[in-house]
């Protein structure tokens, strides 16, 4: 005869629900009122302000960066997070040496490319974060429904130990665990736009050092 799985203790269920409440409350407090779908602590800005990451020459003055094959190739490499920052100086210096008398103008093209590529990547990341947050909201609604169903089942003393009640409790605990794991992942995902901006600023600073 098949037996039911052990029912989680009331203490475990209460702890899980308390943790769930804290996780759900956190982003709601941190997010700006202007964008209720944005779950991250930092305010959502649609674009990276060029003035924040670049104080060098006007990027347009160097021409279209995609028309310079070598500059475009380096821009793609520098913008990639797979390229460690400790390799950036060597890559910039090697490019400048090969570029000759036009090195400064072409380095501006390089940054123009890094800025555009990074901006596009950041926009995609932020769209992904919004979709992720919507999924969390849907899961939170499901958890509330499951909690309500379990509470109704527990209201009846004779139903307290039925297989149906045990299954409801197990499902609630499992979905709560998934919600909490996704919430922890969201904390790290929220850092990605900031890290992209910091990387862009650092690359811009190093290129500008070569323009002096």
N, C-alpha and C positions, 0 to 999 in steps of 0.2 A: 504494500500500500504506500502511495506517494505521500510524503508529509510536507507540510508547509514550511517555508524557510523561516528561520527565527525572526521574530518581530523586533525591530530596533527599539531600544529603551526610550521611554518618554523623555529622559534627560537628553539623550542624543538628538531626538527630534527637536526639542526646545532649543538646544544649542545651535543646531543647524538653521532653524528659523531666525534665531537672534542674529547669527552671522549674516544671513540673507538680508535682514532688515538693514544692517549696517552697510553692507555692500551697495544696496539699492539707494540708500540715503546719501552716500558719499558723493557720487557724481552729480546728484541733483543739487547739492549745495555748491559744488565747485563750478558747474557749468554756467556760462553767461546767460542771462535771461533772454538776450536777443536771438539765441539759437538753441532752443530746447533739445534739439536732436544731437547736439555736440556734447560728447561725454567727458572730454578731457579738461583738466584744470586750467590749462592755458587758453586764452581767448582765441577763437578761430578767426584767422585773417586769410582772405582768399589768395593773396599774392605775397611773395617775399619783396619787401621794400628794397629797391636797388640802393637807396641812400644808406641803408643800414649795413650793407655788405660791401659797398664799393664807393670810394671817394676819389677814384682816378679819373682819367679822361672819359669824355662822353663815348659810350660804347658804339653809337652809330657812326662816330667820326672815323672808326677803323674799317668801315665797310661791312658787308655781309659775311658773317663768320663761316657760313656753310660753303662759301665760294673758295675758301682756303682749305685745301685737303689736309695739309699737315696740321693746321690749327684745329680743324674739326676733329681729327683723329686724337689729338692730345686732349681736347675738351671732353670727348667721350670717356677717355681713360681717367682723367682727373675727376670727373663727375661720378664715376662708378665707385660705390662704397667698397668694392672689392680691392681697390687700389689703396693701400695703407698710406696714411698721411706722411709717414717717414720716407716715402718714396717720391713725394711731390716735388721737393726741391731739386732732386736730381733730374726728374723729367722736365721741369721748367728750364733748368740750366742747359740741358742738352738741346732742347728746342731752340732756345735763344742763340746758342752757339751756331747752329745750322742756319738760323734765319738771317744772320748777317746784319746789314745796316737797317733792315726793316723789322728788326727784332721787337722793338717796343710796340709798334703798331700791331704786329701780329700777335703779341702777347695779350693785347687788349681784345683781339678777336677770340683768343682762347678763352678769356674770362667770359666774354659775351656768350660763348657756347656753353660753358659750365653753368652760367646763370640760367640760361633757357632750359637746359636739360634738367637741372636740379629743380627748377620751378615746376616743370611738368611732372616729375617724379613725386614731388611733394603733393601736388594736387591729386594725383592718383591715390597716394597713401591716405590723404584726408577723406577722399570719397569712400575708401575702404573702411576707414574708422567709423564713418557715419552708418554704412551698411551693417557693420559689426554691432554697433550700438542698437540699431533697430532690431537685430536678432535677439539681443539681450532683453530688450523691452518685451518682445513677444514671449520669450522664455519666462520673464518675470510674471507676465499675465497668466501663463499656464501654471506657474507655481501657486499663484493666488487661487486659481480655480481648484487645483489639487488640494490646497490647504482647506478651502471651504468644504470640498467633498469629504475630506477626512474628518473635519470637525463635525459635520452632520452625522457621519457614521458613528463617531464617538459619543454623540449625544444619547444614543440608545444603549443602555447598559448591557443588554443581551447581545449587541453587535460588536462589543469592544474587542472580542478575541476571535472574530470570524476571519476566515481566509481572505475575504474581500477587503476587510479593514487592514489586515496585515499587508496585502498587496498595495493598497493605497499609500500606506505609510512608507513602504520600501521605495515606491516610485517617487514620492515626494523627497525622500532623502537622496535618492540617486540624482534627480533633476536639480536639487539644491547644490549637490557637489559639482555638477557640470556648470551651473551658473557661477559658482564661486571660482572655479578654475578659469572660466572665460573672463571673469572680472579681473583676476590677477593678470592674465595675459594682456588685457586691455590697458593696464597700467604701463606696461612696457611698450605697447604699440603707440600709445599717446606720446611717447618720447621721440618717436621717429621724425616727425616734422621739425622738432627742435634740433635734433642731431643733424638733419640735412642743412638747416640754416647755419648752424655752427660750422659745419664743414665748408659750406660755401664761403662764409666770412673768412675762414682761415686760408683757403685757396686764394681768395681775392687779396688778402693781406700780403701773401707771399709773392704774388704776381706784381703787386704795386711796389714792393721792395725793389724789384728789378727795373722799374720804370724811372727811378730817381736818377 
